[in-house]
């Protein structure tokens, strides 16, 4: 007997399926005839996908600049897995790990190459902050927690050091089994061309649709040649919306040319969650209907694509044997005003509303989900 079965769930492609869960894993899909201890019938009204993965958040509670609580940006908003992108470096990663063990949300980290993490805005202006041995030791201590490394390569962070911190990050990557490397881009110097030319297959450019002069598009609105070459080498694009790093104008122009993101992430922390423009991963995802993406494309960006980019081998797919991390959500036709980081507002006509997050078979109903009385737990 299965632990539970969710029946008549609608997938992003519009088809319906049952899904059975046993011992925290997906046990069966399709038309499931076997019994279960509990059953929930979505009656085709609500959608189900693999659990949403937010691959760029900030949830180290002790960070003085960017902080939040994992469950406030995770299961409470339909997100089953969050990946903190560089809030901590080697000095504080053990403390961060311990603090997140009690969360219902699955929490992972990208280790900042600066040993203090983001304590100030310019952590890479001092090259002595980069401690290769400290990074190596941290990765060896916490191999299941640290998924990769993070380097913030923009003028306010690196000061006069240009791409030198990025060269160090690439060396650290090579010394640590080619871990995924996420690179934050923003104001220059260094110029994005210098950054892009140093990146290789699997590296991640975050804030890919920022509206700053150092953006992925030329003044004529075409993709920079350096970014085109990087994409051909297998470099990945991550949204990383954040407070100051997403432009509707840039996203609209890029996506119209077929330059879609590999991953949609929020870059959320308490202030931009409470005050906007981020609010939640679902809110960020909903903005992408307005720039030309389909539901299936959007869902892929927070499931299979996110899992592949960060090597989360048992997540991101609805397949037998994978972790029973699931998100149940509604897609509502409603008028919503969305605002980007540049102050542009767009009236959207679709809104994603998460109803439940299931992590390893364990349920967490969102406030929206409680209104529907579908899940009698």
N, C-alpha and C positions, 0 to 999 in steps of 0.2 A: 504493500500500500504506500502510495506517495504521501509526502508531508502535506502538499496542497497542489491543486490544479487551478490555473486561471483559464477560464473558457471564453471563447469567442472574442479574443483580443484582436484589435485591428492593428496591423503593421503599417509602417510608413508607406509601403507600396499599395495600401488599400486592402490587401488580402486579410483573411481571418485565420487565426490559429488558436489551438489550446497549447498550454505550456505546463508541464509537470515538474515539480521540484522535490528533490529528496536529498537530505544531508547536505544542504547548502549548495547543491549543484543542479544544473538543468538536466533532467532525467528523460524527458520526452517532449516532442513537438508534433504539431499536426492535429489529427483527430485522436484524442487520447481516450481510450475506453476503460482503462483500468481505474479502480477506485482510489480515493485519497481521503485523508483525515479531514480535510477542509476543501471546499470549492468556492470559487468566486467567479461569477458570470458577468463579463463586461458587456455582453449582448451586442457587440459590435459598435457600441457607442464611444468607447474610449480606446486610446492607442496604447500600445506597449512596445518598448524597445529594450535592447540591452541597456544596462545602467549608464546614465550619463556620466561622462568623465570630464571634469573641468581641469584642463592641463596647465592652467596658469592662474594661481590664486596666491593670496598672502594671508596665512592663518596661524602664524606664530604669535601667541597672545602677548608675549613680552616684547615684541618689536616696538620700538618707540615711534616709528613712522607709519608702517603699513602692518596692521594686525586685525585679526578677527578670530571668531571661534569656528572650528571646523564644521560643527553640525549646523550652525546658523547659515553657512553658505553651502552646506552639503545636503544631508538628508531632508532638512526642513524645506528645501527648495527643489526636491526631486533628483538631486545629484548624489550618486552613490560613491564616487571617487573624486578626491581633489588632490592636486599636485601643487605644493607650495613651490613657487619659482624664485628661489634665492633669498628668502627672508633671512635665512641663517647660513652661516659659514661653519667652518670646522670647530670654532670655539663653542657654539651653542647648539649644534645639531643633535647632540645626545639629549639635551634638555628638551628640545622640540619633540624628539621621538617619544620620550617618556610621557610628555603632556598629551600626546595624541592617542595613546593606547586606550584611553577610556572613551574615545569618540565612537559613535555609531557609524559615522562616515569612514570609509577607507582613506587614509591619509598617507601620501608619499611626499618626497622632497627632491627638488633639484638643488644641489649644494652650490651656494655662491662661492666663486673662486677666491673672494676676499674672506679672510678667516672670521671677520666680525659680522659678515652678512650686511644687511641694510640697516645700519645704526645711524649713518649719516647718508646724505644724498650723493656723496662723492667717494664711495668706498674704494674706487680703483684709481684715484688721483695719486695715491701713495703705493708704489709698486711693491713695497715691503709687506703690504697687506696680503699679497699672494704667497701662500705657503704650500708648496707642492707636497711636502711630506705630510702636512696636516690634512690635506685633501685625501691623499692615499690612505692614511690611517683611518679616517672617517669612513671612507668607502669600504674598507675591509671590515670595520666594526659593524656597519649597518648596510650590508649588501641588499637586503630585501626592502629597505626603506628608501635609500638614495637611488633614484632611477637615472640620474644624470647630473650635469653641472650647468650653471647659469653664469653668464657674463653680461653685464650691462655696459654696452659700448655706445655711449652718447656723451656729448661734451660736458654736461653737468656732472657726469659720473667719473669720467676718466681724466678730466682736467687737461693738462698738456701732454698726456701720455699717448694720445692717438690710438693706434691699433696695437700698441705693445701689450696691453692686457689680453687682447684677443689672441695674440701669438702665444702668450703663456697658457691661455685656456686650451688652445689646440694641442700644446705640448702635454698638458695635464690629461687631456682626453686620450692621447696616444698611450700615456703611461697607465691608464686605468681601463683597459679593455675596450677602448673606443666607445665609452659611454655617450649617450645622446648629449648634445650641447645645444642649449637654448641661448640665443643671442638677442638681447634687447637692442632695438634701434630707435633713434630719436634725433635730436638736433645735432648738427655737425659743428666742428670736426669731431671724429673722423668722418669723411665722406662715405656714404653708403657703398659706393663703388669699391672703395678699399676694403670694406667689411665683407661684401658679397664675394669678392675674388678670393678670400681666405677660407670660405666655407665649402664643405664637401658633403657627400651623400649622408643623409640622416640628420645633418645639422638643421636647426630650427630657427627661422627668423620670426621673432614675435613683435607685435605692433605693426603687422604687415600693411595695414590700411591706415596708418597714421596720416594726418593732414599737414605735417610739418614740411618745410622746404626739402628736407633730406628724405623724401618719400620714395616709394618704389616706382612712381611714374615720373616721366620727364615733364617739363613745363608744357609740352605739346600734348600731354596725356597718354603717351606711349610708355610701355614697360621699359625700364632702363636695360640696356644691353647687358650690364653686369648681373642683374637679377635674372634675366633670361638665361644667361649661361649657368648661373647657380642652380636654377630650376632644372635645367638639362642634366646637371650633375647629381640631382637627387636631393637638393636642399628643399626643406619643407616650409610652408607659410602658416603661421599661427596668428590669430586675430589679436588676442591680448588687449581687449577693448580699453579697460582702465579709465581713469579720469581724463587723460589727455592724449589718447592714442588711437582713436577711431574716428574716421571721417566718412560720412555717407557719400560724399562726392568722390573720394578716392575709391571706395569699395564699389560704387556703382560703375565707375569707368573701368576698373580692373575686371570686374566680373563680366561686364559686357564684352570684354576681349577674351574671355575664357580663363582669366587668371583667378581661379577659385582658391579659397583657403583649404589647406589640408585639415586644419583643426580650428574650431571656434572655441575660444576661451574668454573668460571674463576679466581677468586681472582685478578681481574683486577684493576689497577689504572694507572695514566697517564704514568708513566715511562715504565711499562711492556706492556702497550697498544702501545705506540709509538715505543719502541725499541725492543719489543719481550721479552720473547718467547710467550706471551699470545696473543696479537693483538686484539682479540675479542672473544666473546663466540662462534660464528660460527667457528672461527679458532680452538679453543679448541675442540669443538664437532667433527670437521673433523678429528682430530687426532685419534679418537676412531675407525674409520674404519680400521686403521692400526694395531689395537691391538685386533681385532676379534669381534667387535660389529656391529650389523645391524642398518640400518636407523631407524627402528621402536624402537629398544632398546635405541638408542641415543636420539630420540625425546621424548620418555617417561621420560628420565632423566631430561629434562628441561621443562616438562609440568606437567603431572599428578603426577609424583613422587615428584617433587619439591613442588607442591601445597599441596599435602597430608602431606609432612614432616613439612611444616610451617603453616598448617591449614588455607590455603587460600581457603575457601570453595566454592567460586564462580569462581575459575580460574583453568586452567590446563586441561580442557576437552572441546571437541566439543560436546556440548549437549544443547538442548533447555533450556533457562532460565539462562545459564551461561553468565558471562561477555563476550562481544564481543571483547576479546583480542585475536588477531590472528597474526600469522607470515606467510608470503608468501615467499617462497625461491626456489632456483634452486639447483639441485644436479648435479654438472658438473664432467664429467670424464676428469680429467686433472692431469698432473704430478705436484705435489707440494712438496717442501722440508719443513718438519716439524721438529722443534727442541724442545727438552724437557728442563727441568731445570738442567739437568746434563751435557748438551752439546752434547748428542746423537742426530743425525739427521736421520730421516727416510723419504724415498721418498714415499709419498702417491699418490694414484691414484684417489681419490675422494675429492671433495671440496664443502662444503655447502656455498651458496652465498645468503644472505638475500636480498629480493627485497622490502619488505614493512613490516611495523609494524602497526597494527591497535589496538588502545587502547580505549576501551569503544566505539567502532564504529568510532573513529577519526583516519584518515589515516596519516602515515608518510612514504614517499617513500625514500628508501636509494639511494645512488649514483648509485649502481649497478642496482637498479630498474628503475631508470630514463633512462638507456640505452635501456631498452626493450620496452618503449612506450606502455605498456599494460594498464597503469592506467591513464586515461585521467581525471584528477581532476581539 
